[in-house]
Amino acid sequence: MNETRKRRPIRSYVLRTGRMTPGQQRAYEENWGRWGLEHRDELLDFEATFGRPGERVLEIGFGMGQSLVDMAAAAQQRNFIGIEVHKPGVGRLLHTMAERDVDNIRVYCHDAVEVLRDCIPDGSLDTIQIFFPDPWHKKRHHKRRLIQPAFVNHLVGKLKPGGTLHLATDWENYAEQMMAVLSATEGLRNSQPAGQFAPRPEYRPLTKFELRGERLGHGVWDLIFLRV
């Protein structure tokens, strides 16, 4: 077996080959220079990037970005960083930001593990949020799930003391894994009594996907842990 292939890290995502729509492509071309961030081996200067101080929120895997824009529009004093590997979703986010004149989001179109490693200073974030990551529901694929002990330890290092790690999923089995991993992670404390999930906070918008799931009787589990 080729050594490079043997050492290739397990990815928590598969890059979809769907093409960008003309609107997404145009939004990407017109707005990337204003709101896009390039991955490089250089720590991000938040105040220079946003032109101001403010609470720092990082979202990993924002999909098409609707809920991220809703959150940023409702909390314009906060500075949001979004990370998404799928370019059509980034194009859609940029389109929605321009349409709604939301200026407090900056975005990476790159692998979150590498962005965290190379660009985000330790102890720099007030909140990290990961909503509805791919559940990789087949048992043989659980190793691909994003929420694993090593990754969560890395997230904890990026949070300020007192910072928040907020996860949400609509797969009960994944919710149970998330709870086990976070509860066993040194430096994290559940915002709820031990082992309990959190009620959905008002600041997390309901997505169309989530509303559809509710109509079908699917559960949604939020986990809100604090760095101690």
C-alpha positions as CSV (number, residue, x, y, z in Angstrom):
1,M,0.0,0.0,0.0
2,N,1.2,3.5,-0.9
3,E,2.6,5.2,2.3
4,T,0.9,8.5,1.6
5,R,-2.5,6.7,1.2
6,K,-1.8,4.7,4.4
7,R,-1.2,7.8,6.4
8,R,-4.1,9.9,5.0
9,P,-6.2,11.2,7.9
10,I,-9.8,10.0,8.3
11,R,-12.1,12.8,7.0
12,S,-15.4,13.6,8.6
13,Y,-16.8,14.8,5.3
14,V,-16.9,13.8,1.6
15,L,-16.5,16.7,-0.8
16,R,-19.7,16.7,-2.9
17,T,-19.2,17.4,-6.6
18,G,-22.3,19.6,-7.0
19,R,-21.7,22.7,-9.1
20,M,-22.3,26.2,-7.8
21,T,-25.4,27.9,-9.2
22,P,-24.7,31.1,-11.3
23,G,-25.9,33.1,-8.3
24,Q,-23.6,31.4,-5.8
25,Q,-20.7,31.7,-8.2
26,R,-21.4,35.4,-8.7
27,A,-21.7,36.0,-5.0
28,Y,-18.5,34.2,-4.4
29,E,-16.6,36.2,-7.0
30,E,-18.0,39.5,-5.8
31,N,-17.8,39.1,-2.1
32,W,-14.9,36.7,-1.3
33,G,-12.4,39.5,-1.3
34,R,-14.5,41.3,1.4
35,W,-15.5,38.5,3.7
36,G,-13.3,35.4,2.7
37,L,-10.3,34.3,4.7
38,E,-7.5,32.2,3.2
39,H,-6.1,29.2,5.0
40,R,-2.4,29.8,5.8
41,D,0.1,28.9,8.5
42,E,-0.5,32.2,10.3
43,L,-2.6,33.0,13.3
44,L,-5.7,35.2,12.7
45,D,-5.7,38.7,14.1
46,F,-9.4,39.0,15.0
47,E,-9.4,42.7,15.7
48,A,-7.6,43.5,12.4
49,T,-9.9,41.1,10.5
50,F,-13.1,42.6,11.8
51,G,-11.8,46.2,12.4
52,R,-13.1,46.1,16.0
53,P,-13.1,44.1,19.2
54,G,-16.0,41.8,20.1
55,E,-17.0,38.4,21.3
56,R,-15.7,35.7,18.9
57,V,-17.9,32.9,17.7
58,L,-16.6,30.1,15.5
59,E,-19.1,27.8,13.6
60,I,-17.8,24.6,11.9
61,G,-19.8,23.3,9.0
62,F,-22.5,26.0,8.4
63,G,-24.0,24.3,5.4
64,M,-25.8,26.9,3.3
65,G,-25.3,29.4,6.1
66,Q,-28.9,30.6,6.7
67,S,-28.8,30.0,10.5
68,L,-25.3,31.6,10.8
69,V,-26.5,34.7,9.0
70,D,-29.6,34.8,11.2
71,M,-27.5,34.5,14.4
72,A,-25.0,37.2,13.2
73,A,-27.8,39.6,12.2
74,A,-29.4,39.2,15.7
75,A,-26.1,39.8,17.5
76,Q,-24.3,42.4,15.5
77,Q,-21.9,43.2,18.3
78,R,-20.4,39.7,18.0
79,N,-17.8,38.6,15.5
80,F,-18.5,35.3,13.7
81,I,-16.1,33.0,11.8
82,G,-17.6,30.3,9.6
83,I,-15.8,27.3,8.3
84,E,-17.3,25.2,5.5
85,V,-15.6,22.9,2.9
86,H,-18.4,22.9,0.4
87,K,-18.0,25.9,-2.0
88,P,-21.7,26.1,-3.0
89,G,-22.6,26.6,0.7
90,V,-19.9,29.4,1.0
91,G,-21.3,31.0,-2.2
92,R,-24.8,30.9,-0.7
93,L,-23.7,32.3,2.6
94,L,-21.9,35.2,0.8
95,H,-25.0,35.9,-1.3
96,T,-27.2,36.0,1.9
97,M,-24.8,38.2,3.7
98,A,-24.8,40.7,0.8
99,E,-28.6,40.5,0.4
100,R,-29.2,41.2,4.1
101,D,-26.2,43.6,4.6
102,V,-24.7,41.4,7.4
103,D,-21.0,42.4,7.8
104,N,-20.0,40.6,11.0
105,I,-19.1,37.2,9.5
106,R,-15.8,36.1,7.9
107,V,-15.5,32.7,6.2
108,Y,-13.0,30.0,5.5
109,C,-13.6,27.5,2.7
110,H,-11.3,24.8,4.0
111,D,-10.9,21.8,6.3
112,A,-11.8,22.9,9.8
113,V,-9.1,20.7,11.4
114,E,-6.4,22.5,9.5
115,V,-7.9,26.0,10.1
116,L,-8.0,25.3,13.8
117,R,-4.5,24.0,13.8
118,D,-2.9,26.8,11.7
119,C,-5.1,29.9,12.1
120,I,-7.0,30.1,15.4
121,P,-5.0,31.1,18.4
122,D,-5.3,29.1,21.6
123,G,-7.7,30.5,24.2
124,S,-9.1,33.0,21.7
125,L,-12.8,32.0,21.2
126,D,-15.8,32.8,23.3
127,T,-18.0,30.2,21.5
128,I,-17.6,27.2,19.2
129,Q,-20.7,25.8,17.6
130,I,-21.2,22.7,15.5
131,F,-24.8,22.1,14.4
132,F,-26.0,18.9,12.7
133,P,-22.6,17.5,11.6
134,D,-22.8,14.5,9.3
135,P,-23.9,11.6,11.6
136,W,-22.3,8.9,9.5
137,H,-25.1,6.7,10.7
138,K,-23.7,3.3,9.7
139,K,-21.8,1.8,12.5
140,R,-18.7,1.0,10.4
141,H,-18.5,4.7,9.5
142,H,-18.7,6.0,13.1
143,K,-14.9,6.6,13.0
144,R,-15.6,9.4,10.5
145,R,-17.7,11.3,12.9
146,L,-16.3,14.7,13.7
147,I,-16.9,14.6,17.4
148,Q,-14.1,12.4,18.7
149,P,-11.9,12.8,21.8
150,A,-8.8,14.1,20.1
151,F,-10.8,16.7,18.1
152,V,-12.8,17.9,21.1
153,N,-9.5,18.3,23.1
154,H,-8.3,20.5,20.3
155,L,-11.5,22.6,20.5
156,V,-11.2,23.0,24.2
157,G,-7.7,24.5,23.7
158,K,-9.2,27.2,21.4
159,L,-11.8,28.4,23.9
160,K,-11.3,31.1,26.5
161,P,-11.9,30.0,30.1
162,G,-15.6,30.2,30.6
163,G,-16.1,29.8,26.8
164,T,-18.9,27.7,25.4
165,L,-18.9,24.6,23.2
166,H,-22.4,24.1,21.7
167,L,-23.3,21.0,19.6
168,A,-26.6,19.9,18.2
169,T,-27.7,16.8,16.3
170,D,-30.9,15.0,15.3
171,W,-29.4,11.5,15.6
172,E,-29.9,10.1,19.1
173,N,-27.0,7.7,18.8
174,Y,-24.7,10.5,17.8
175,A,-26.1,12.7,20.6
176,E,-25.2,9.9,23.1
177,Q,-21.7,9.7,21.7
178,M,-21.3,13.5,21.9
179,M,-22.4,13.4,25.5
180,A,-20.0,10.6,26.4
181,V,-17.0,12.4,24.7
182,L,-17.7,15.8,26.1
183,S,-18.4,14.5,29.6
184,A,-15.1,12.7,29.6
185,T,-13.1,15.7,28.3
186,E,-10.9,17.4,30.8
187,G,-11.6,21.1,31.0
188,L,-15.3,20.9,30.1
189,R,-18.3,21.0,32.3
190,N,-21.9,20.4,31.3
191,S,-24.1,23.5,31.6
192,Q,-26.9,21.1,32.7
193,P,-26.9,18.4,35.4
194,A,-24.5,15.6,34.5
195,G,-25.5,13.6,31.5
196,Q,-28.4,15.9,30.6
197,F,-29.0,17.6,27.3
198,A,-29.8,21.4,27.1
199,P,-33.0,22.9,25.9
200,R,-32.5,24.7,22.5
201,P,-31.4,28.2,23.3
202,E,-33.3,31.0,21.6
203,Y,-30.2,32.2,19.9
204,R,-29.9,29.0,17.8
205,P,-32.4,29.5,15.0
206,L,-34.6,26.6,13.9
207,T,-33.5,25.5,10.4
208,K,-35.9,24.3,7.7
209,F,-34.2,20.9,8.1
210,E,-34.9,20.9,11.8
211,L,-38.5,22.0,11.4
212,R,-39.1,19.2,8.9
213,G,-37.6,16.8,11.3
214,E,-39.9,18.0,14.1
215,R,-42.9,17.5,11.8
216,L,-41.8,13.9,11.3
217,G,-41.3,13.4,15.0
218,H,-37.5,13.4,15.0
219,G,-35.8,14.5,18.1
220,V,-33.1,17.2,18.4
221,W,-30.4,17.2,21.1
222,D,-28.4,20.2,22.1
223,L,-25.2,20.0,24.2
224,I,-23.8,23.1,25.8
225,F,-20.6,22.7,27.7
226,L,-18.4,25.3,29.3
227,R,-14.6,25.5,29.4
228,V,-13.4,25.5,33.1
